[in-house]
Amino acid sequence: MSPPGRFLRYFGLAKPLASGSVSGLDKARALIDVPNPTLGVLFFAVHLFYPVLLLFMPIPLIGPLLPELFFLACCGVGLMTVWLAYNLAFVLQDFCVVCVGAPADENSSSTSLCLPPCWKCSRTAVNYFRCAKEGCPGPAKISASSRDIIDNRIALCNRCAVRCPFCAEAIRQEDLHSVTDRPATLLSCSAEGGGGEASAMAPTAGIDLQTLEEFNLQLKELADKVQKRMRALSTELAISASGHPEILELLEEARKLVDNLRRQDLRPDGVTYQWLISLHARAKAREHVEKWAYEMEQCNKCSTEAYNAVIFGFAVPQGIDRADMWFNRMLAHDVVPDVKTFATLIQACAASRDSTRASRYFQRMEGFGIAPDVWVFSQLISACASEDHDPHSLRKAEGFWRSMQQAGVKPSNFTFMRLLKACANAGDARKASHYFNLSVDAGCVPDVVTYTQMVSVFINSGDVHGAERWFGELEAAGISPNVVTFNSVIRACATAGDVKNACSWLGKLETAGCHPTEHTYEALITSVLYHKDFVGADSWLQRMLDTGVSPTIKIFIILLKACEHTGNLCQAEKWFSLMIEAGVQPDVQAYNSILKTSAVHDSFGRFRIRQPTCQEQRKWFLKMYEAGVQPNEATHDILTRSTCLPIVSAVASSVAAVLQSYSHRFCSIGN
């Protein structure tokens, strides 16, 4: 049952009775701790006695207000229905069909025809368990005559399947076997526990647990292969490898493995679903991740590890909302989150560049009583470092760093990497050197990624000498630079407008056997645009296309914004056409830039003063509409203010001319 399924408990009015509690208030709160359907039955039962309360049992003081109280109660139930519908539609994102019949969840105290009761609490059991610990007194204590004992395995519900009832040893996932995975002859049982006629008539198709374990092991090996290939291909291609033929081949192998499992009449268990979901999550195949997750829930094979894998599948840009939805579904299925759950949620926040949400998950984790580990703190710092344009990102990252030190958690190399990234965003070379030295003192061995981060610290400030100095430190350490290292130095040159040095480092990049990427050409184009050299920018763009490097939308945005600042609409239209030819789909930012350029100048470069309405803007806005690109607030702002831009520019030019004439007059008088 999901948390909203107990309305009074969700809002803190009711709570389960704690062991050893004797308070009358606690007993009263436990008494009203009932599911919503029970509250509904009570609500409508009271309505049956409403006429009796009005006619035959007048209540002092409350009696005259009874109709109004019942009306308010009905309004409250109506609001509660809307709230529950909201949770189903937007939190759990799932509408359920409630079936009335034999209870099948662990909250029921009765048992169904085939499912046995829990050995400890008499709820409906979902697992059979036999302790694997040597010397456990369980097998000697249980009686095989009891109907909830099968082959020395005791039936347990999800809540009780945490520790062995006899030796208190933690129960492993592989020691649990679903009651529905047993041979069908054992599934049929009467209330007295005998097999009877139903047992004799049931089919005898069983499940080979050893064979299922072998399937699970093969799925685990496939998941590990996918993870290794994804990392290797992403490094080689400098892009996501989710659609690479090698990855698709591994996914097809997993599909054939599942088909083979079903042909042998084997039912997937919790471990099977865990590795199926993990395999597709590592391959970034999010549709298949959700497909297997929904099937897992329908088969009641949910586990913490499986939900962690689902959330990991959405640890991608703009994926935090979907990850949060699956976290809510995890809680709705009474699956207890662990430290890895929250670490993965915070990782999803980092991918979506949302440190505020990451801080909230950190607080929720503390509410669950879960102690954060190094991975949690590292992801929190990473979430802060991902916010490139936030001037307070370094301060927030250092706050989590101090919390990490206070908690006594030892940092890893990844922790220092994300701290260096936060320093690079802030352009704080002093703090970057401090954390670099701390990482060395902590026993971390700097690699090419570490030195590249140190070089990138000097990008925002345009400190070419600082970038070159750390590049020299990398070479002095005997480490070979990669293309990202060279790109970082070229970007520092671009920020400073040092075209000569940028071209020199491009030559060093090619001499080292590296191939220029789109980021290399982006930095080179930025360096020449620093001097408003449109011819040089056009030359680098053409060279990029000739060498087969695919340009990104960001490169064209940089080019269009350069035209925006200079009012060169003719050049902007030329680059916009090249963007279409290169197969890059223009976004709203590209259209906004060219709309802003056309607000003051026309296609012939003439300054617009006497035209309150702009034909060029109309033309480009219609193109934007035909392309299906949705305008945003910036679009509206450009269109509504564009008529004032020529007037403001003209007035500003006139004022400047007057001031200049007066300055010349005063200078002549002084002479």
C-alpha positions in Angstrom: 0.0 0.0 0.0 1.3 3.4 -0.9 1.8 6.1 1.8 -1.3 8.0 0.8 -3.2 4.8 1.2 -3.4 5.5 4.9 -4.7 9.1 4.9 -4.6 9.7 8.6 -1.0 8.3 9.0 0.2 10.3 6.0 -0.8 13.6 7.7 0.5 12.5 11.1 -2.9 12.1 12.8 -2.4 8.3 13.3 0.7 6.1 13.7 1.4 2.4 14.4 1.8 1.5 18.0 5.4 1.3 19.0 6.7 -1.6 21.0 6.5 -0.8 24.8 4.2 2.2 24.3 1.5 2.4 27.0 0.3 6.0 26.4 -3.4 6.4 25.9 -2.8 8.9 23.1 -0.5 6.5 21.3 -3.1 3.7 21.6 -5.8 6.0 20.3 -3.6 7.0 17.3 -2.9 3.3 16.6 -6.6 2.6 16.8 -7.4 5.0 13.9 -4.4 3.9 11.9 -6.6 2.2 9.2 -6.5 2.1 5.4 -8.6 4.6 3.4 -11.3 2.0 2.4 -12.0 1.3 6.1 -12.5 5.1 6.6 -14.8 5.1 3.7 -16.9 2.2 5.1 -17.2 4.1 8.4 -18.1 7.3 6.6 -21.0 5.8 4.7 -22.1 3.7 7.7 -22.5 6.9 9.7 -24.7 8.2 6.9 -27.1 5.3 7.5 -27.8 6.5 11.0 -28.1 10.2 10.0 -32.0 10.2 10.2 -31.8 8.5 13.6 -29.4 11.1 14.9 -31.7 13.9 13.7 -35.1 12.5 14.9 -34.6 10.2 17.8 -31.2 11.1 19.4 -31.0 14.9 19.7 -27.5 15.8 20.8 -27.0 18.9 22.9 -25.1 21.8 21.3 -24.0 19.7 18.3 -27.6 18.6 17.3 -28.5 21.9 15.5 -25.2 21.9 13.7 -25.4 18.3 12.6 -26.4 19.0 8.9 -23.6 21.5 8.5 -21.1 19.1 10.1 -22.2 16.3 7.7 -21.9 18.7 4.8 -18.4 19.7 5.8 -17.5 16.0 6.2 -18.7 15.3 2.6 -16.7 18.3 1.3 -13.6 16.9 3.1 -14.2 13.4 1.5 -14.5 15.1 -1.9 -11.2 17.0 -1.4 -9.6 13.8 -0.2 -10.7 12.0 -3.4 -9.2 14.8 -5.5 -5.9 14.6 -3.5 -5.8 10.8 -4.0 -6.5 11.2 -7.7 -3.6 13.7 -7.9 -1.2 11.2 -6.2 -2.2 8.5 -8.7 -1.9 10.6 -11.7 1.1 12.8 -11.0 3.1 11.1 -8.2 2.7 7.4 -8.8 1.6 8.0 -12.4 -0.5 4.9 -12.4 -4.2 4.2 -12.1 -5.1 1.0 -10.3 -8.1 -1.3 -10.7 -9.1 -2.5 -7.2 -10.3 -6.1 -7.2 -12.5 -7.3 -4.4 -11.8 -10.9 -3.5 -9.2 -12.9 -1.7 -6.6 -10.5 -0.2 -3.2 -10.7 -1.8 -1.1 -8.1 -0.1 0.9 -8.4 3.1 -1.3 -6.0 5.0 -4.1 -8.6 5.1 -4.4 -10.9 8.1 -6.3 -13.6 6.3 -5.0 -15.9 3.7 -6.0 -16.7 0.1 -6.8 -20.2 -1.2 -3.2 -20.9 -2.5 -0.9 -18.4 -0.7 0.2 -19.5 2.8 0.3 -17.1 5.8 3.6 -15.6 7.1 5.2 -17.8 9.7 5.7 -14.9 12.1 2.8 -12.4 11.7 0.1 -14.4 9.8 0.0 -11.9 6.9 -0.1 -13.3 3.4 3.4 -14.6 2.6 5.2 -13.9 -0.7 8.5 -15.7 -0.1 9.8 -19.1 1.1 13.0 -19.0 3.1 15.5 -21.5 4.4 18.5 -20.2 6.4 21.8 -21.0 4.8 23.9 -20.3 7.9 25.6 -23.3 9.4 24.3 -24.1 12.9 21.0 -22.2 12.6 18.5 -23.8 15.0 15.6 -23.2 12.6 15.4 -26.6 10.8 15.3 -28.4 14.2 12.5 -26.2 15.6 10.0 -26.1 12.7 7.5 -28.8 12.2 7.0 -30.2 8.7 3.4 -30.9 9.5 2.5 -27.2 9.4 0.9 -26.0 6.2 3.3 -23.0 5.9 6.4 -25.2 5.9 7.6 -26.6 2.5 10.8 -28.6 2.3 12.1 -27.0 5.5 11.3 -23.6 4.1 9.2 -21.2 6.1 6.8 -18.7 4.5 7.5 -15.0 5.2 5.9 -11.7 4.1 8.1 -8.9 2.8 8.2 -7.1 6.2 9.4 -10.2 8.1 11.9 -11.3 5.3 14.7 -9.1 6.7 16.4 -11.4 9.3 16.2 -15.1 10.1 13.6 -15.6 12.9 15.9 -18.1 14.6 19.5 -16.9 14.3 18.9 -13.2 13.4 21.2 -13.5 10.4 20.5 -11.0 7.6 18.5 -12.7 4.9 20.1 -12.6 1.4 18.1 -12.1 -1.7 19.2 -15.5 -3.1 17.9 -17.3 -0.1 14.3 -16.1 -0.8 12.1 -17.9 -3.3 8.7 -16.6 -4.3 5.7 -18.7 -3.3 4.5 -18.6 -6.9 7.8 -20.1 -8.2 7.2 -23.4 -6.5 5.7 -26.5 -8.4 2.0 -26.1 -8.9 1.3 -29.2 -6.8 2.5 -27.3 -3.7 0.5 -24.2 -4.5 -2.9 -25.8 -3.9 -3.8 -26.1 -0.3 -6.9 -26.2 1.8 -7.6 -24.3 5.0 -6.6 -27.4 7.0 -3.3 -27.6 5.2 -3.9 -30.8 3.3 -3.2 -31.3 -0.4 -6.3 -33.2 -1.2 -7.8 -33.6 -4.6 -6.6 -30.2 -5.8 -3.0 -31.3 -5.3 -3.5 -34.5 -7.3 -5.1 -32.6 -10.2 -2.5 -29.8 -10.4 0.2 -29.8 -13.1 3.7 -30.8 -12.1 5.7 -28.3 -14.1 8.4 -27.1 -11.6 11.2 -24.6 -11.6 14.9 -25.5 -11.6 16.4 -22.9 -9.2 19.9 -23.7 -10.2 19.1 -23.1 -13.9 17.5 -19.8 -13.0 20.6 -18.8 -11.1 22.6 -19.6 -14.2 20.4 -17.3 -16.3 20.8 -14.6 -13.7 24.5 -15.0 -13.7 24.6 -14.7 -17.6 22.4 -11.5 -17.3 24.8 -10.1 -14.8 27.8 -10.8 -17.1 25.9 -9.1 -20.0 25.2 -6.0 -17.8 28.9 -5.8 -16.9 29.8 -6.0 -20.6 27.4 -3.2 -21.5 28.9 -1.0 -18.8 32.4 -1.6 -20.0 31.6 -1.0 -23.6 29.6 2.1 -22.9 32.5 3.6 -21.0 35.0 2.7 -23.7 32.9 3.8 -26.6 31.9 7.1 -24.9 35.6 7.8 -24.4 36.6 6.9 -28.0 33.7 8.7 -29.6 33.4 11.6 -27.1 29.6 11.1 -27.3 27.0 8.8 -25.7 27.3 5.2 -27.2 23.7 4.2 -26.3 22.8 3.5 -30.0 26.1 1.9 -31.0 25.9 -1.4 -32.9 28.0 -3.2 -30.2 25.6 -2.1 -27.5 22.5 -3.0 -29.5 24.1 -6.5 -30.1 24.5 -7.0 -26.4 20.8 -6.0 -25.8 19.7 -8.4 -28.5 21.7 -11.2 -26.7 19.8 -10.4 -23.5 16.5 -10.6 -25.3 17.3 -14.0 -26.6 18.4 -15.1 -23.2 15.0 -14.0 -21.8 13.2 -15.9 -24.6 15.2 -19.0 -23.8 14.3 -18.6 -20.1 10.6 -18.5 -20.9 10.8 -21.5 -23.3 12.0 -23.6 -20.3 8.9 -22.5 -18.3 11.1 -20.6 -15.8 9.6 -17.6 -14.0 12.0 -14.7 -13.5 12.6 -13.9 -9.9 13.7 -10.6 -8.2 17.3 -11.1 -9.2 16.3 -11.6 -12.9 14.4 -8.4 -13.0 17.2 -6.6 -11.2 19.8 -7.5 -13.8 17.4 -7.0 -16.7 16.7 -3.4 -15.5 20.3 -2.8 -14.7 21.5 -4.0 -18.1 19.1 -1.6 -20.0 19.8 1.2 -17.6 23.5 1.0 -18.3 22.7 1.0 -22.0 20.5 4.2 -21.5 17.6 2.3 -23.0 15.0 4.0 -20.8 11.9 2.6 -22.5 13.0 -0.9 -21.8 14.0 0.0 -18.3 10.4 1.1 -17.6 9.0 -1.9 -19.4 10.8 -4.4 -17.2 10.1 -2.2 -14.1 6.4 -2.3 -14.7 6.5 -6.1 -15.3 8.5 -6.5 -12.0 5.8 -4.6 -10.1 3.0 -6.7 -11.6 4.8 -9.9 -10.6 5.5 -8.5 -7.1 9.2 -9.1 -7.5 10.2 -5.6 -6.3 13.5 -5.1 -4.6 15.7 -2.2 -3.5 18.4 -3.1 -6.0 16.0 -3.2 -8.9 14.5 0.2 -8.1 18.0 1.6 -7.7 18.7 0.4 -11.3 15.5 2.0 -12.6 16.5 5.4 -11.0 20.0 5.0 -12.4 18.4 4.7 -15.9 17.1 8.3 -15.5 20.3 9.8 -14.1 20.5 11.8 -17.3 19.9 15.4 -18.3 16.3 16.4 -17.7 15.6 12.9 -16.1 15.2 13.9 -12.5 11.4 14.1 -12.7 11.1 10.6 -14.0 13.6 9.4 -11.4 11.6 11.0 -8.6 8.4 9.3 -9.9 10.1 5.9 -9.7 11.3 6.7 -6.2 7.7 7.4 -5.2 6.6 4.1 -6.7 9.4 2.4 -4.7 7.9 3.8 -1.5 4.4 2.9 -2.6 5.4 -0.7 -2.9 6.8 -0.7 0.6 10.4 -1.1 -0.7 12.9 0.4 1.7 15.4 2.7 0.1 19.1 2.5 1.0 22.1 4.8 0.7 22.6 3.8 -3.0 19.0 4.9 -3.7 19.6 8.4 -2.5 23.1 8.6 -4.1 21.5 7.7 -7.5 18.8 10.3 -7.0 21.4 12.9 -6.2 23.3 11.8 -9.3 20.2 12.4 -11.4 20.0 15.9 -9.9 23.6 16.4 -10.9 22.8 15.3 -14.4 19.9 17.8 -14.5 22.0 20.5 -12.9 19.7 20.9 -9.9 21.7 21.3 -6.6 18.6 22.5 -4.7 16.8 19.3 -5.3 19.9 17.3 -4.5 20.0 19.1 -1.1 16.3 18.1 -0.5 17.1 14.4 -1.2 20.0 14.7 1.2 17.6 15.9 3.9 15.2 13.1 3.2 18.0 10.6 3.5 18.7 11.9 6.9 15.0 11.6 7.7 15.2 7.9 6.9 18.1 7.5 9.3 20.6 6.6 6.5 24.2 7.7 7.0 25.7 9.2 3.9 28.8 7.7 2.4 31.5 9.0 0.1 29.5 8.5 -3.0 26.6 10.6 -1.7 28.8 13.5 -0.7 30.7 13.2 -4.0 27.4 13.4 -6.0 26.2 16.4 -3.9 29.4 18.2 -4.7 29.0 17.2 -8.4 25.5 18.6 -8.4 26.9 22.0 -7.3 29.7 21.8 -9.8 27.3 21.1 -12.6 25.7 24.5 -12.3 28.2 26.3 -14.5 26.5 29.7 -14.3 25.7 29.8 -10.6 28.3 32.2 -8.9 27.6 30.4 -5.6 28.2 26.9 -6.8 31.7 26.7 -5.3 30.4 28.0 -2.0 27.7 25.3 -1.9 30.2 22.6 -2.9 32.5 23.6 -0.1 29.6 23.5 2.3 29.1 19.8 1.5 32.9 19.3 1.7 32.9 20.5 5.2 29.9 18.3 6.1 31.8 15.4 4.7 34.8 16.1 6.8 32.6 16.5 9.9 31.0 13.1 9.2 34.4 11.5 9.1 33.9 10.3 5.5 37.2 9.8 3.6 37.1 11.5 0.2 37.8 9.7 -3.0 39.5 10.8 -6.2 36.1 11.5 -7.7 35.3 13.9 -4.8 38.4 16.0 -5.5 37.6 15.9 -9.3 34.2 17.5 -8.7 35.7 20.1 -6.3 38.2 21.0 -9.0 35.3 21.3 -11.4 33.5 23.7 -9.0 36.7 25.8 -8.8 37.0 25.8 -12.6 33.4 27.2 -12.9 34.3 29.9 -10.4 37.8 30.5 -12.0 39.4 30.3 -8.5 42.9 29.1 -9.2 44.0 29.5 -5.6 41.4 27.1 -4.2 41.9 24.7 -7.1 45.6 24.4 -6.2 44.6 23.9 -2.6 42.3 21.0 -3.3 44.8 19.5 -5.8 47.4 19.4 -3.0 44.8 17.9 -0.6 44.1 15.1 -3.1 47.8 14.3 -3.3 48.1 14.3 0.5 45.1 12.0 0.7 46.9 9.4 -1.5 45.1 10.1 -4.8 47.3 9.8 -7.8 46.7 12.6 -10.3 45.8 11.4 -13.8 45.2 13.1 -17.1 41.6 14.0 -16.0 42.9 15.7 -12.9 45.4 17.8 -14.7 42.9 18.7 -17.4 40.6 20.0 -14.7 43.4 22.2 -13.4 44.0 23.5 -16.9 40.3 24.3 -17.3 40.4 26.4 -14.1 42.0 29.2 -16.3 39.4 29.1 -19.1 37.0 31.7 -17.7 39.7 34.1 -16.7 41.6 33.7 -20.0 44.8 33.1 -18.2 46.8 31.4 -21.0 50.1 31.3 -18.9 48.3 29.5 -16.1 46.8 26.9 -18.4 50.2 26.4 -20.1 51.9 26.0 -16.8 49.6 23.2 -15.7 49.9 21.6 -19.1 53.7 21.6 -18.5 53.0 20.0 -15.0 51.1 17.2 -16.8 54.0 16.5 -19.2 56.5 16.7 -16.3 54.5 13.9 -14.5 55.0 11.7 -17.5 51.3 11.7 -18.5 50.2 12.0 -22.1 47.6 14.7 -22.7 44.4 13.9 -24.5 42.2 16.0 -26.8 40.2 17.4 -23.9 43.5 18.7 -22.4 44.5 20.5 -25.6 40.9 21.8 -26.0 41.1 23.4 -22.5 44.3 25.3 -23.4 42.7 26.5 -26.7 39.6 27.6 -24.8 41.7 29.7 -22.5 43.3 31.3 -25.5 39.9 31.9 -27.0 38.7 33.7 -23.9 41.7 35.9 -24.0 41.3 36.5 -27.8 44.8 35.0 -28.4 44.3 33.7 -31.9 48.0 33.1 -32.5 48.4 30.9 -29.5 45.1 29.1 -30.2 46.4 28.1 -33.7 49.7 27.1 -32.2 48.0 24.7 -29.8 45.9 23.3 -32.6 49.2 22.3 -34.3 50.4 20.7 -31.1 47.2 18.8 -30.8 47.5 17.3 -34.3 51.3 16.6 -33.8 50.4 14.6 -30.6 48.1 12.3 -32.8 44.8 13.7 -31.5 42.0 14.7 -33.8 40.2 18.0 -33.4 36.6 17.8 -32.2 33.7 20.1 -32.3 34.9 21.7 -29.0 38.2 22.4 -30.6 36.6 24.3 -33.5 34.2 26.0 -31.1 37.2 27.5 -29.2 38.9 28.5 -32.4 35.8 30.3 -33.7 35.4 32.0 -30.4 38.9 33.3 -30.5 38.5 35.0 -33.9 35.1 36.4 -33.0 36.7 38.1 -30.0 38.1 40.5 -32.7 34.8 40.5 -34.7 36.6 38.6 -37.5 33.7 37.1 -39.4 35.9 36.0 -42.3 38.1 34.0 -39.9 35.1 32.5 -38.2 33.6 31.5 -41.5 37.0 30.0 -42.5 37.2 27.8 -39.4 33.6 26.7 -39.8 34.2 25.7 -43.4 37.4 23.8 -42.3 35.3 22.0 -39.7 32.8 20.9 -42.3 35.5 19.9 -44.7 37.2 17.6 -42.2 33.9 15.8 -41.4 33.5 17.1 -37.9 29.7 17.6 -37.2 29.0 21.1 -35.8 26.7 21.5 -32.8 23.9 23.9 -32.3 26.1 25.7 -29.7 28.6 26.7 -32.4 25.9 28.3 -34.6 24.5 30.1 -31.6 27.9 31.6 -30.9 28.1 32.7 -34.6 24.5 34.2 -34.6 25.1 36.0 -31.3 28.2 37.6 -32.8 26.0 39.0 -35.6 23.5 40.1 -33.1 26.1 42.3 -31.4 27.3 43.8 -34.7 23.9 44.0 -36.5 25.2 42.0 -39.5 21.9 40.3 -40.6 23.3 39.3 -44.0 26.0 37.2 -42.3 23.5 35.8 -39.8 21.3 34.6 -42.6 24.2 33.0 -44.3 25.2 31.0 -41.2 21.6 30.1 -40.5 21.4 28.6 -44.0 24.6 26.7 -43.3 23.1 25.4 -40.1 20.2 23.9 -42.0 22.5 22.4 -44.6 24.6 20.8 -41.9 21.5 19.0 -40.5 21.5 21.0 -37.3 17.9 21.8 -36.2 17.6 25.4 -35.1 16.1 25.9 -31.6 14.3 28.9 -30.0 17.6 30.5 -29.0 18.8 30.5 -32.7 15.6 32.1 -33.9 15.7 34.7 -31.0 19.2 35.7 -32.0 18.3 36.3 -35.6 15.1 38.1 -34.6 17.1 40.4 -32.4 19.6 41.1 -35.2 16.8 41.9 -37.6 15.2 44.3 -35.1 17.7 47.1 -35.9 19.2 46.2 -39.3 17.8 44.8 -42.5 19.3 42.3 -45.0 21.3 45.0 -46.7 22.9 46.2 -43.4 21.0 49.5 -43.4 20.2 51.0 -40.0 16.4 51.1 -39.4 14.9 54.2 -37.9 11.6 55.2 -39.6 10.0 51.7 -39.8 8.0 51.0 -36.6 7.1 47.5 -38.0 9.9 45.2 -39.1 9.3 43.1 -42.2 12.4 41.1 -41.5 11.2 40.1 -38.1 7.8 39.1 -39.5 9.6 36.9 -42.0 11.7 35.2 -39.4 8.9 34.8 -36.9 6.8 33.1 -39.6 9.8 30.7 -40.4 10.0 30.0 -36.7 6.3 29.2 -36.6 6.5 27.0 -39.7 9.4 25.0 -38.2 7.3 24.2 -35.2 9.7 26.0 -32.7 7.8 27.3 -29.7 8.6 30.9 -28.8 9.5 31.7 -25.2 9.6 34.8 -23.0 12.7 36.1 -24.7 11.0 35.9 -28.1 8.1 38.0 -26.7 10.5 40.5 -25.2 12.4 40.9 -28.5 9.2 41.4 -30.5 7.6 43.9 -28.1 10.7 46.0 -27.7 12.1 45.9 -31.2 10.2 49.0 -32.3 11.9 51.1 -29.6 15.4 49.9 -30.4 15.9 52.2 -33.4 14.6 55.2 -31.6 16.8 54.5 -28.5 19.8 53.9 -30.7 19.1 57.1 -32.7 18.7 59.2 -29.5 21.9 57.7 -28.0 23.8 58.5 -31.2 22.5 62.1 -31.2 23.4 62.6 -27.6 26.9 61.2 -28.3 27.4 63.5 -31.2 26.3 66.6 -29.2 28.6 65.7 -26.4 31.5 65.2 -28.8 30.9 68.6 -30.4 30.8 70.3 -27.0 34.1 68.6 -26.0 35.8 69.9 -29.2 34.5 73.4 -28.5 35.8 73.4 -24.9 39.1 72.1 -26.1 39.4 74.9 -28.7 38.5 77.6 -26.1 41.2 76.2 -23.7 43.8 76.4 -26.5 
